[in-house]
Amino acid sequence: MSMPKGSNIGQFVVIEEGVKLGENVTIGHHTVILKDTVIGDNVTIGCNCVVGVRKSRNQNMRISNSSLDPLVIQANCKIGNHVSIYSGTTIAQDVFIADHASIRENVEVGPGTIIGRGAIIELNTKIGHDCTIQTLAYVTGDTTIEDHVFIGPCVSMSNDKYMGAREYTLKGPYIQEGAKIGNNATLLPGITIGSSAVVGAGSVVTKDVADFKTVVGSPAKDIRYLVSKEVSEHDTTT
C-alpha cells in the first residue's frame, strides 16, 4: 500500500491487506497491523504492538457477541508499546493507551479516556469519555463504565456469580458517571456503583452502592454507617 502523507513507519512493521491509514500516523518497530484495521489521522502506535487481532476460542470458552467488524482507532490516539487490541472494537479520538495494555473484542472506549499500563479490558465492555483506568486494573467482560469514572491501580472485577459452576448470564459491574474506585478494590458481578460514589481502597463490593455514597471495608459498607455504629458502641461502654 502507498503510505499517506506524513507517515512514519518503523523497521519490520507488518501492515496487512485492507488496512486504512490516516495522515501523520507513526508506527513503531516490529508492530503488526492486521487485516482491515482502520487508523485515523495523527495516531501514534508504539513498538511490538499487535492491533486488529481476530478472536479465537476453544470448546470451553463462550462465543463473543462481537461481529467481524474491523478495529477502528480514531484520530489523535496514542498507543504505547506491547499493546494488543482486538477487532470489533472502537477506540474514540484522543484516547491514551499505555504500555502492555490489552483490549478485547466488542469494546467501546470513549473520547479522552486513559487506559493505564498493563490494564486489561475484556470483551463486550463499554467505557465512556474522559475516564481514567489506572495501572494493572482488570475490567471484566460485560461491564459498563459511564463518563468521568476513575478506576485506581489493581482494581479487579468479575462477571460470573457462580465461577463456572452453573449456567449464568455473565454480567460485569455497572459504574455510573463520576464514580471513583480506589486501589485494589474488588467489584463482584452485576453490582451498580452509583453516580459520584466512592469505593475505598481495598474494599470488596458485594452489593449496589447508591449515588454519592462512600463505602469501605470487606464487605464494603457506607462509611457514615460505620462511623455512627462506632459512636453508638462507645456510648454504650462508657
VODOKOL-340684 format. One line per 4 residues: for each residue z, x, y negated of C-alpha. Coordinates in nm, 4 decimals. Example, Ala and Ser with C-alpha at 12.3 -4.5 7.8 and 13.67 -1.06 7.14 Angstrom:
! VODOKOL-340684
0.7800 1.2300 0.4500  0.7140 1.3670 0.1060 .
//
This chain:
! VODOKOL-340684
0.0000 0.0000 0.0000  -0.0538 0.1103 -0.3600  0.2654 0.1849 -0.5456  0.3383 -0.0349 -0.8509 .
0.3886 0.1108 -1.1954  0.6937 0.3325 -1.2338  0.7792 0.3533 -0.8617  0.9932 0.6455 -0.7467 .
0.9778 0.6764 -0.3690  1.1820 0.9423 -0.1847  1.0870 1.1505 0.1163  1.0430 0.9979 0.4639 .
1.0586 0.6405 0.3332  0.9061 0.3731 0.5585  0.7526 0.0645 0.3941  0.6158 -0.1849 0.6457 .
0.3295 -0.4298 0.6079  0.3704 -0.7290 0.3794  0.6384 -0.5689 0.1607  0.6162 -0.6648 -0.2068 .
0.7493 -0.4135 -0.4574  0.8062 -0.4838 -0.8257  0.7648 -0.2315 -1.1036  1.0028 0.0579 -1.1652 .
1.1520 0.0456 -0.8153  1.3412 0.3511 -0.6875  1.3876 0.4040 -0.3122  1.5953 0.6931 -0.1762 .
1.5132 0.9321 0.1056  1.4895 0.8040 0.4659  1.5193 0.4366 0.3684  1.3295 0.1736 0.5694 .
1.1888 -0.1399 0.4030  1.0970 -0.3793 0.6824  0.8147 -0.6320 0.7058  0.7606 -0.8902 0.4265 .
1.0665 -0.7885 0.2212  1.0351 -0.8816 -0.1484  1.1855 -0.6438 -0.4055  1.1875 -0.7277 -0.7762 .
1.1451 -0.5117 -1.0851  1.3884 -0.2319 -1.1710  1.5627 -0.2326 -0.8323  1.7271 0.0868 -0.7070 .
1.7882 0.1373 -0.3332  1.9736 0.4460 -0.2115  1.9166 0.6792 0.0822  1.9307 0.5880 0.4525 .
1.9220 0.2110 0.3971  1.7570 -0.0483 0.6205  1.6593 -0.3701 0.4444  1.4873 -0.6760 0.5849 .
1.6470 -0.6418 0.9296  1.5439 -0.9145 1.1749  1.8274 -1.0866 1.3560  1.8870 -1.0171 1.7249 .
2.1294 -1.1650 1.9764  2.2324 -1.1765 2.3401  2.3156 -1.4793 2.5546  2.6790 -1.4849 2.4423 .
2.6016 -1.4969 2.0710  2.5323 -1.8131 1.8751  2.1988 -1.8804 1.7145  2.1873 -1.8215 1.3413 .
2.0918 -2.1059 1.1084  1.8502 -1.8809 0.9244  1.4748 -1.9042 0.9403  1.2377 -1.6095 0.9466 .
1.2118 -1.6098 0.5674  1.1900 -1.2603 0.4194  1.4706 -1.0790 0.2465  1.4447 -1.1230 -0.1313 .
1.6097 -0.8751 -0.3678  1.5659 -0.9889 -0.7257  1.5326 -0.7800 -1.0408  1.7777 -0.5178 -1.1658 .
1.9819 -0.4872 -0.8453  2.1416 -0.1567 -0.7497  2.1969 -0.0822 -0.3816  2.3883 0.2233 -0.2608 .
2.3387 0.4497 0.0398  2.3560 0.3482 0.4094  2.3328 -0.0236 0.3274  2.1878 -0.2772 0.5715 .
2.0629 -0.6206 0.4608  1.9050 -0.8790 0.6909  1.6020 -1.1003 0.6401  1.6540 -1.4625 0.5413 .
1.8948 -1.3522 0.2686  1.8570 -1.3699 -0.1102  2.0184 -1.1176 -0.3448  2.0028 -1.2512 -0.7014 .
1.9420 -1.0433 -1.0110  2.1882 -0.7814 -1.1398  2.3825 -0.7552 -0.8129  2.5507 -0.4252 -0.7243 .
2.5940 -0.3376 -0.3555  2.7928 -0.0213 -0.2837  2.7502 0.2375 -0.0061  2.7833 0.1331 0.3603 .
2.7907 -0.2410 0.2883  2.6334 -0.4796 0.5404  2.4924 -0.8250 0.4607  2.3711 -1.0509 0.7406 .
2.1003 -1.3185 0.7501  2.1018 -1.6519 0.5655  2.3315 -1.5239 0.2905  2.3031 -1.6023 -0.0807 .
2.4566 -1.3600 -0.3309  2.4679 -1.4881 -0.6895  2.3745 -1.3021 -1.0081  2.6014 -1.0251 -1.1319 .
2.8149 -1.0101 -0.8173  2.9594 -0.6815 -0.6895  2.9799 -0.6058 -0.3164  3.2127 -0.3106 -0.2605 .
3.1878 -0.0023 -0.0429  3.1889 -0.0836 0.3287  3.2227 -0.4589 0.2719  3.0771 -0.6865 0.5411 .
2.9233 -1.0249 0.4604  2.8491 -1.2286 0.7715  2.5756 -1.4869 0.8270  2.5405 -1.8345 0.6699 .
2.7556 -1.7433 0.3706  2.7110 -1.8367 0.0051  2.8560 -1.6252 -0.2763  2.8452 -1.7390 -0.6393 .
2.7766 -1.5459 -0.9564  2.9924 -1.2725 -1.1104  3.2174 -1.2340 -0.8060  3.3867 -0.9102 -0.7008 .
3.4244 -0.8345 -0.3313  3.6008 -0.5028 -0.3015  3.6023 -0.2127 -0.0558  3.6128 -0.2941 0.3185 .
3.6543 -0.6683 0.2665  3.5364 -0.8806 0.5595  3.3758 -1.2118 0.4670  3.3304 -1.4091 0.7873 .
3.0285 -1.6248 0.8652  3.0026 -1.9812 0.7323  3.2068 -1.9033 0.4201  3.1576 -2.0393 0.0674 .
3.2713 -1.8378 -0.2336  3.2227 -2.0011 -0.5721  3.1724 -1.8259 -0.9087  3.4057 -1.5639 -1.0623 .
3.6072 -1.5079 -0.7434  3.7922 -1.1783 -0.6885  3.8475 -1.0554 -0.3322  4.0599 -0.7419 -0.3003 .
4.0198 -0.4453 -0.0659  4.0536 -0.5032 0.3093  4.0797 -0.8833 0.2833  3.9946 -1.0424 0.6190 .
3.8673 -1.3917 0.7012  3.7990 -1.5811 1.0242  3.5845 -1.8805 1.1156  3.6786 -1.9569 1.4789 .
4.0041 -2.1503 1.5132  4.0170 -2.1063 1.8924  3.8826 -1.7485 1.9112  3.6067 -1.8454 2.1517 .
3.8335 -2.0308 2.3956  3.6636 -2.3681 2.3408  3.3788 -2.5342 2.1548  3.4406 -2.5422 1.7811 .
3.2200 -2.5821 1.4750  3.2549 -2.2473 1.3049  3.3797 -2.2752 0.9509  3.4988 -1.9983 0.7237 .
3.7187 -2.0366 0.4160  3.6027 -2.2236 0.1070  3.7117 -2.0258 -0.2008  3.6775 -2.2135 -0.5265 .
3.5914 -2.0887 -0.8730  3.8118 -1.8210 -1.0275  4.0396 -1.7709 -0.7269  4.1879 -1.4253 -0.6656 .
4.2704 -1.2866 -0.3208  4.4963 -0.9788 -0.3060  4.4662 -0.6670 -0.0914  4.4898 -0.7082 0.2863 .
4.5293 -1.0867 0.2733  4.4149 -1.2850 0.5772  4.2430 -1.6230 0.5448  4.2273 -1.8483 0.8514 .
3.9314 -2.0728 0.9443  3.8408 -2.3778 0.7399  4.1025 -2.3426 0.4676  4.0322 -2.4097 0.0997 .
4.1591 -2.1805 -0.1753  4.1699 -2.3885 -0.4920  4.0265 -2.3138 -0.8334  4.2076 -2.0256 -1.0119 .
4.4578 -1.9984 -0.7267  4.6118 -1.6589 -0.6448  4.6838 -1.5258 -0.2958  4.9285 -1.2350 -0.2969 .
4.8594 -0.9039 -0.1256  4.9206 -0.9055 0.2483  4.9578 -1.2841 0.2697  4.8438 -1.4843 0.5725 .
4.6976 -1.8144 0.4530  4.7137 -2.0850 0.7202  4.6814 -2.3962 0.5005  4.4912 -2.5082 0.1917 .
4.6051 -2.3689 -0.1435  4.5945 -2.6093 -0.4387  4.4301 -2.5329 -0.7735  4.6239 -2.2890 -0.9947 .
4.8872 -2.2204 -0.7265  5.0137 -1.8711 -0.6401  5.1061 -1.8146 -0.2753  5.2635 -1.5168 -0.0996 .
5.4008 -1.4274 0.2412  5.3259 -1.4909 0.6070  5.2615 -1.7764 0.6340  5.1728 -1.7991 0.2650 .
5.3855 -2.0359 0.0555  5.3922 -2.1428 -0.3072  5.5815 -1.8735 -0.4949  5.7641 -2.1309 -0.7078 .
5.8880 -2.2985 -0.3923  6.0219 -1.9640 -0.2690  6.1993 -1.8934 -0.5966  6.3618 -2.2386 -0.6100 .
6.4752 -2.2049 -0.2490  6.6374 -1.8667 -0.3191  6.8223 -2.0113 -0.6196  6.9427 -2.3063 -0.4104 .
7.0754 -2.0814 -0.1362  7.2508 -1.8643 -0.3919  7.4198 -2.1680 -0.5469  7.5414 -2.2783 -0.2028 .
7.7025 -1.9464 -0.1158  7.8836 -1.8865 -0.4477 .
//
